[in-house]
């Protein structure tokens, strides 16, 4: 764990977020209209709902990330992913909602490859095995667009 005085250190101003805020303040772009144009209302509502849940959880606070060492970063990432799994089960999130939550966290986590690759491959392999048992072939599955 970092010494107490290190946690009080702050980078010098202006920060990237302040620069963005200044640039956005000078813009005459209607952000809400642009958001609705780029994304559907359902996506934006889902994002707001999930963001509210994530913001209420202390484990997702990134204010001390800068000061953590390698071990602490991994431990924090593991704790975040564990909590994300718990929230997913608690709120019965769909796969899309889980992916959106991961994107909102915007950090790679220890379960990232497992969720994005292994689970998909596992589903396909199970589907093919069940289909073979039913007498279907891979060619038929591929042509039907189900693989």
C-alpha positions as CSV (number, residue, x, y, z in Angstrom):
1,X,0.0,0.0,0.0
2,X,1.3,3.5,-0.8
3,X,2.3,5.8,2.0
4,X,-0.3,8.2,3.3
5,X,1.4,11.3,2.0
6,X,1.5,9.8,-1.6
7,X,-2.3,9.6,-1.6
8,X,-2.5,13.3,-1.0
9,X,-0.4,14.2,-4.1
10,X,-2.3,15.6,-7.0
11,X,-1.1,16.2,-10.6
12,X,-0.6,19.9,-11.6
13,X,-3.3,21.8,-13.4
14,X,-4.8,22.0,-15.9
15,X,-5.9,18.4,-16.0
16,X,-7.2,16.6,-19.1
17,X,-10.7,16.7,-17.7
18,X,-10.5,20.4,-17.1
19,X,-9.2,21.0,-20.6
20,X,-12.1,18.9,-22.0
21,X,-14.6,20.8,-19.8
22,X,-13.2,24.2,-21.2
23,X,-13.5,22.9,-24.8
24,X,-17.0,21.6,-24.3
25,X,-18.0,24.9,-22.7
26,X,-16.9,26.7,-25.9
27,X,-18.8,24.3,-28.1
28,X,-22.4,25.1,-29.4
29,X,-23.1,21.4,-30.1
30,X,-26.3,20.0,-28.6
31,X,-24.9,17.0,-26.7
32,X,-28.3,15.4,-25.9
33,X,-29.5,15.6,-29.5
34,X,-26.2,14.2,-30.7
35,X,-26.4,11.4,-28.2
36,X,-29.9,10.5,-29.3
37,X,-28.8,10.6,-32.9
38,X,-25.8,8.3,-32.3
39,X,-27.6,5.9,-29.9
40,X,-31.1,4.7,-29.4
41,X,-33.1,5.9,-26.3
42,X,-33.0,2.3,-25.0
43,X,-29.2,2.2,-25.1
44,X,-29.0,5.6,-23.4
45,X,-31.5,4.5,-20.7
46,X,-29.6,1.3,-20.1
47,X,-26.4,3.2,-19.9
48,X,-27.8,5.6,-17.3
49,X,-29.3,2.8,-15.2
50,X,-26.0,0.8,-15.2
51,X,-23.9,3.9,-14.6
52,X,-26.0,4.8,-11.6
53,X,-25.4,1.3,-10.1
54,X,-21.6,1.5,-10.8
55,X,-21.2,5.0,-9.4
56,X,-22.9,3.9,-6.1
57,X,-20.2,1.2,-5.6
58,X,-17.0,2.4,-3.9
59,X,-14.9,-0.3,-5.6
60,X,-15.3,1.4,-8.9
61,X,-13.8,4.7,-7.7
62,X,-10.7,5.4,-9.7
63,X,-9.4,8.4,-7.9
64,X,-6.5,6.5,-6.3
65,X,-5.5,4.4,-9.4
66,X,-2.6,6.6,-10.2
67,X,-0.8,5.9,-6.9
68,X,-1.2,2.1,-6.9
69,X,1.6,-0.3,-7.7
70,X,1.4,-3.3,-9.9
71,X,0.1,-5.7,-7.2
72,X,-2.4,-3.2,-5.9
73,X,-3.7,-2.6,-9.5
74,X,-4.2,-6.3,-10.0
75,X,-6.0,-6.7,-6.7
76,X,-8.2,-3.7,-7.4
77,X,-9.0,-5.0,-10.9
78,X,-9.9,-8.4,-9.4
79,X,-12.1,-6.8,-6.8
80,X,-13.9,-4.7,-9.5
81,X,-14.5,-7.8,-11.7
82,X,-15.8,-9.8,-8.7
83,X,-18.2,-7.0,-7.8
84,X,-19.2,-6.7,-11.4
85,X,-20.1,-10.4,-11.5
86,X,-22.1,-9.9,-8.2
87,X,-24.0,-6.9,-9.6
88,X,-24.7,-8.8,-12.8
89,X,-26.3,-11.7,-10.8
90,X,-28.1,-9.3,-8.4
91,X,-29.7,-7.2,-11.1
92,X,-30.1,-10.1,-13.6
93,X,-28.2,-8.3,-16.3
94,X,-28.3,-9.6,-19.9
95,X,-25.0,-10.2,-21.7
96,X,-25.4,-6.7,-23.4
97,X,-25.9,-5.1,-20.0
98,X,-22.8,-6.8,-18.6
99,X,-20.8,-5.8,-21.6
100,X,-22.0,-2.2,-21.3
101,X,-21.0,-2.2,-17.6
102,X,-17.5,-3.5,-18.5
103,X,-17.2,-0.7,-21.1
104,X,-18.3,1.9,-18.6
105,X,-15.6,0.7,-16.2
106,X,-13.2,1.1,-19.2
107,X,-10.4,-0.9,-17.8
108,X,-9.3,-4.4,-18.7
109,X,-10.0,-6.9,-16.1
110,X,-9.0,-10.4,-15.2
111,X,-12.2,-11.9,-16.6
112,X,-12.1,-10.0,-19.8
113,X,-10.9,-12.7,-22.1
114,X,-13.0,-15.3,-20.3
115,X,-16.2,-13.3,-21.0
116,X,-15.4,-12.1,-24.5
117,X,-13.8,-15.3,-25.9
118,X,-14.1,-18.4,-23.8
119,X,-17.8,-18.2,-23.1
120,X,-18.6,-17.6,-26.8
121,X,-16.4,-20.5,-28.0
122,X,-17.9,-22.7,-25.3
123,X,-21.5,-21.8,-26.4
124,X,-20.6,-22.7,-30.1
125,X,-18.9,-25.9,-29.1
126,X,-21.9,-27.0,-27.0
127,X,-24.3,-26.0,-29.8
128,X,-22.3,-28.1,-32.3
129,X,-22.1,-31.0,-29.9
130,X,-25.9,-30.9,-29.3
131,X,-26.5,-30.5,-33.1
132,X,-24.3,-33.4,-33.9
133,X,-26.3,-35.5,-31.5
134,X,-29.4,-34.5,-33.4
135,X,-27.8,-35.6,-36.7
136,X,-27.0,-32.1,-38.0
137,X,-23.6,-31.3,-39.6
138,X,-21.3,-28.3,-39.2
139,X,-21.9,-27.4,-42.8
140,X,-25.6,-27.2,-42.3
141,X,-25.1,-25.1,-39.2
142,X,-22.7,-22.8,-40.9
143,X,-25.0,-22.3,-43.9
144,X,-28.0,-21.5,-41.7
145,X,-26.0,-18.7,-40.0
146,X,-26.3,-20.1,-36.6
147,X,-22.5,-20.5,-36.0
